[in-house]
Amino acid sequence: MDTEPAVTAGAPAPAGQQPLPQPLGAEFMKRPAEALAEIRESCPVARVRTPAGRAAWLVTRAEDVRAGFRDPRLSLSGGRVPDPGVRRRALDLTLVNYDPPDHTRIRRLATPALTPARMSAHRDRIERAAVELLDAADAARGEGPFELMDAFARPLAFRSLCEVFDVPEEERAALYEPVACLADKTGRTAAMIEASVARIDSFVRSTMAFRSTEPGDDVVSRVLAAWREQGGATEDEVASLLAMLLLAGFDSTVQAIGMSVVALLGHEDVQRSLRDDPARIPRAVDELLRWDTPGPFSTKRVALTDIRYGDTVIPAGSGVLLSVAAANHDPRCHADPGTLDPDRSTAGRHLTFGLGPHFCPGSALARLELTVALTSLLGRWRRLTPAVPLNELTWGGGYLHRRLAALPVLPLGPRAATPGGSLCPHA
């Protein structure tokens, strides 16, 4: 664990010591890659103080970040092994609380359920949801802008999850509120959060019970089938795995859609080129994920031993933040990283989904949703423009998970409909 006691963010350094830099404030939230560029180039492994007042080490160069993701000495659990005999609700412990081999035995249950082939089977229904949402947004806005996050990104991500989890239509409205509450706790009371955890726990367990006797082709059925075949996990661990897939698949995708659209609003040439040739969109998704990410850092890790990066040694017990945003803009990995290039050959090496044992199990679904979202948006109108200056957008959340509060977009002119064919090119 991080052995340095917590202090207030503004506390002075002890006499004779230089105060630690605090680079993760408001400017970082707006432009994380830019805020971290100087650190990456001048002090690639830097000790800083977080907004919460804790000391941590930032690892910022792509080569070091990639090594960190695979380093078993950097622990998510802090070296603690959860007791499988303790009864827990879904979400009390999730994959981000486990290291291999416990992480591996639980995560592998989700792998058969979330393959690209299985996710592509849901493409038509996700495409249909995108069209319906844009129809409704277009009808409601008149000649004005529409709020992309609430009118499109959030409902599309939620409906996509409901499709792959096969949530009955009559249960979806009741499930949305606890998912939204736990995805963004801003303004929520402790009682609301507790009620949401209880609701998710109840939903997951009741669905597990139902799918145990009535299996289908949904995520829950596939996870349960892998559990029956492989074993190696408790019922509580399976419930937490499913709950984590539900929640992690919501807010991160919502924000990735918003951030991708922000990037295209700020690069009209790229927006136009993808609109003219939508077959390039699946590849462009990787570049957009490199360009900006909801998670500028991986989940905080703890150094179990002293770890050397070049001339710097991170002491055992220190908190470590692997900087995905800085690595994604490292010129040693991506030439001219400040250019948004939808044909970038190295874009697939971005670290937005993590790497190694902790690579995001839902990446195939996220890519599909982003491809559908961007293809449907760009295919509907001749041009999208921001309804407010992009530098005035409000960013919330925190340095570990940024959130775009709202994104008002003004569409200009409908495009002529293309007869026949699928809305989205196949990735």
N, C-alpha and C positions, 0 to 999 in steps of 0.2 A: 504494500500500500504506500501511497505518498506519505512520507514521514514528516513532511513539514506541516505544522498546524495551520489551519485556515486563519486568514486575517482579512480585514476589510480591504476592499480594492484600493482605497486611498490611503492606507496606513503607511507611515513613513518607514524607510528602511532602518534597521538598527544602526547605531552610531558606527561610523567607519566603513559601512557597506553601501555600495551603489544600489539605488532602487532598481528593481527588475522592470524591464520595459513592459508595457501593456498595449500590445498592438491589436487586440481583438474587440475594439469598441465599435462606434457607430460607422466610421469610414470602412472598417473591415466588413461590416454587414452589407454595405452597398456594393463593394468591389473587393471581394476577398483575395482574388488572384493578384490584383495590383497591390493590395496592402501587404501581401506576403513576399512580393518579388524582391524587395531590398533585403529582407532577412535571408531568403534563399541564396542570393548572390554574395552577401557579405558574411553571413554567419549561418550556414545551412543547418546546424543543430544548435538551437538557441534556447536559453532558459528565460522564460517569461512569466508574467503573472496574468491569470485569466480574469475575466470580469467578476467572477465569484470570489476572487482574492487568493486563489491557490496558485502555488508555483507549479509549472509544468515545463517539459521540454518539447519544443517543436522540431520535428524532422521534416524538412521541406524539399529536398532534392529527390527527383523521381527514382533514381537508383536506390537511395537509402530507404525511401518509403516502400518501394516494392520489396526490398529485403525485410523491412519491418513487418509487413503483412505476413510473411512466412516464418518469422522468427519465434520459436516456441518460448523464448525467454521474455517476450512481451506478452503479458497475460491479461485476458479480459476479466478473469475471476480474482486476480490478485493472489493466486496460489491456493485459494480456498476451493474445496470440493463440496458441492451441494449434497446434502444427505438425502438420498432417494427415499428414505423411510418417512420423511416429514411430509405431511399432507399440505398441498399448496393449491391455490386457485390458478387458473390460467392467467398468465402475465406476471405472477409473483416472481418467477424466474423464466427468462427466455434464452435464446441462443447467445445473446450478448453477455450472458453471465457465465458461460461455459468455455473452457479450453478443451482442445483435443486431449484424450480420446473421447471424453463425454460429449463434447460438441459434435464430433464426427458421428457417433452412434445415433444421436438424435437427428441431426441434419440430413443424414442419408435417407431417412424415411420420407422426406419431402421431394427428393430428387426425381423419382419416377412420375410424380404428379405434375411437375412443372417444366417438362421438356419443351423445347420449341415446337415440336410436332403436336404435342397435346394442346399447347396454347393456341396454335394456329387454327385448331378446330373451332375456336370461339370467335374467329375473325369476323364472320358475317354478322353475328349478333352485336359485336362491339361497333362495327361499321354502322349498323342500323341505329344503334343508340346515339352515335355521333350525329347522324343526319337528323334524328328526331330532336336532339337538343339544339342544334343550330337552327332548325325550323322554328322552334319555340322562341329562341333568342331573337331571331330575325323579326318574327311577328310582334314581339313585345317592344322592340327598340324603336320602331317607326323609322325615322331618318337619323336617329341619334346613335350614340355608341352603345355597346353592351359590356357588362362586367364579366370578363372571361373566366375568372376564377370560380365565381358562384354560379354562373349560367352554363358553364361548359366543363371546366377542368375537374371540379369536385364531383358533379353528378356523373361525368363519364368514368372517372376512376372508380367510383362506388358501384356503378352499374356493371362495370367490367368485372369487379370482384364478385358481385352477386352472380354473374354468369358462370365464372369458373368454380365458385362454391355451390352453385345451383341453389341459391336462396329463393324460396317461393316468393312470388310477387307480393302476397299478403303480409309477409314478414319483413320486407325491405325497409319500409318507413320506420318501423320500430327499431331496426338495427342501425339505421344511419346516425341517430343522435349519439349513442355511446361511442361509435367509431369516430365521429367528428370530435367529440369531447376529448377522447384520449389522444387523438392525433394532435390536437392543439388545445392545451389546458388554459390558455390565456383567458382570464375572467371567470374561470370555473371555480366553484367552491369545492372544498374537500368532500362535502357530501355528494356533490354531483359526480366527482371523479370516482368515489367509492361505489356509487350506484352504477356507473358505467362499467367499471371492472366486473361487478357482479353480473351485469347484463351480458357482457361478452362471455364470461365464464359459463353462464347458463346456456347461452346460444351454442357455444362450442360443444358442450357436453351433451346437450339434447340432440344436436346434429350427429355427433359421434354415435349415440345410442340408436338413432334412426337408421343411419347408414350401415350400422353393423348388421342389421337385418334386411335393409333395402338398399343394397349398394347400387351406385350409378357410375357415371363417367366423370365425376366431379373431383375436386382436390381432396375433400375429406375422405371419400371412398378410396381413392388411390393411396392416401397416407395410411389409412387403416389396413389396406391390403398389404402394404409394405411392412407394417408393424406385425401383422399376423405371420408373415413369411420370415421376417428377420428377428423379431423380438428385440430385446436389448433396451427397452425404455418402459417407464411406468406410464400409467394412464394420465397422471398429472403432467408428465413431460410431453406427451402427445397433445394433450389439450393446450398446453402453453405454446407448442410449436404451431398449431393451427391458428391460435389467437394472434401470434406474432405475424404469421403470414397475412392474416386479414388486415392488421393495422399497418404493418410496414408497407404493404402493397397499396395503401391508400394515400397517405399524406406525401410520401416521397414522390409518387407519380404525379399527384396534383401539382406539386411544386416544380417538378421537372417539365411538365407541360407549360406552366407559366413562364419559367426561365427560358425555355426554348423560344417561346413566342416573343419575349422581350428581346432576345438576341436577334430574331428576324426583323422586329420592328426597328432595331437600330442598324440593320444592314439590309437596306432595300434591294441592293443588287443580288444578294443571296436569296432573299425572299422571292424576287422575280424569277431567278434561275430555277429554283425548286418548283415554283408554280408552273413554269413552262415545261419542266421535265420531271414530273413526280416520281418517275422510276428511280431518281437519285435520292429520294427522301430516306429510305431505309439506311443507306450509308451515311447520310447527313446526320441521322440521329446520334451516331457515335460522336461526331464532331460537336454537336450541340451539348451532349453530355460532358464532353471535355471542356467546352467553353465555360460552362457554369454548372454548379451542382448544389442541390439542397444541403448536402453534407460536406462542408469544406474540410472536415477532419473525420477520420475513422473514430469509432467508439474509443474513449480514453483507455489506454493500457497501462499496466504497471510493470516496471522492469524488475524481474525476479533476481537478476544478478547484475553486476556492472556490465554495461554494453558499450563497446567502442564504435564510433562512427568517425573515421579519419583520425584527427587529432583530439577529438572530444570523447570523453567517457561519461555516459549517463549512469549515475550511481544507482545501485540496487535500491528498490523502494520508491523510486521516482515515478511520477505520472508522466506519460508520454503520449503526445498527440501526433499521429501520422497525418501530414497535411496533404490531403487529396487535391485540394484546389491549387496549391503551389506546385505539386508534382505534375498536374495536368497542364501547367503552363511553363514547365521547365524546358528551356531551349535545347538542353542536352538530349531530350527525348522527342520533342516536337519542334521542328524548325519553324521560325517566325510564329511563335505561339500566340501573338497578339492579333493575328489575322484569322478571321472565321472562314475556314476553307472546307466546304462540304465534300470535297474530293480528297481530303488529306489522307495520305497513305498510312500514317501512324495513329489515326484517330481511335482505332480499336484498342490501342494500348492505354487508353484512359483508365483511371482507377476509381471512377465514380461508383462502380459496383463492387469495389474491393478487389481482393486477389487471394489466391490460395485457398486455405481451409475456410476462410470467411467470405468467399465470393458470394454475392447476393443470390439466393436460390430463386428469387422471383424475377431475375433479369430478363428472361424471355418474354414474360407478360408485360413488363415495363416497356421493352422495345416495341412490342406489338401495339400497345396503347399509344405510345408516342408517335409511331408511324401513322396509325389511324387518325389521331388528333390533328397532326400537322397536314396530312393529305386532305382531310375533310375541310379544314380551315382555309388552306391555300386554294383548294379546288372550288370553293364556293364564291369567292369574291375576287375582283381584279386586283385589289390591293388592300392591305391592312395597315392602318396608321395608329399611333398612340393617341388617345384622347387627352392625355396630360403629358407634359415633358417626362421622359424616362428618368431623368435625374431627380424627379419629385416623387417617384414611387416610394411607398413605405415598406420597409423590411422589418419583420418581427422575428420571433423565435429566439434563437441564440446562436452563439458561434459554432455549436455542434450541429445545429439544424436550422438553417435560415428559412423564413417563410415570407412569401410575397402576400401582403394583406389583400390587395386588390389590383386588378389590371384592366382599366377601361380601354376598350379598343373600338376604333371607328372603321367599319368596313366600307369600302368604296366600290360600288358597282358590282352587280352579279356577273359571274362568268357564264358563258353559254354551256348548257348541260352537254356532257359527253354521252352519246347513246351507247347503252350496253356496257358490259364489263363490270368488274369489281371496283369499288371506290378506291381501294388501296392496292398498290403493287405488292407482290409477295416478297417478303424480306428474305 
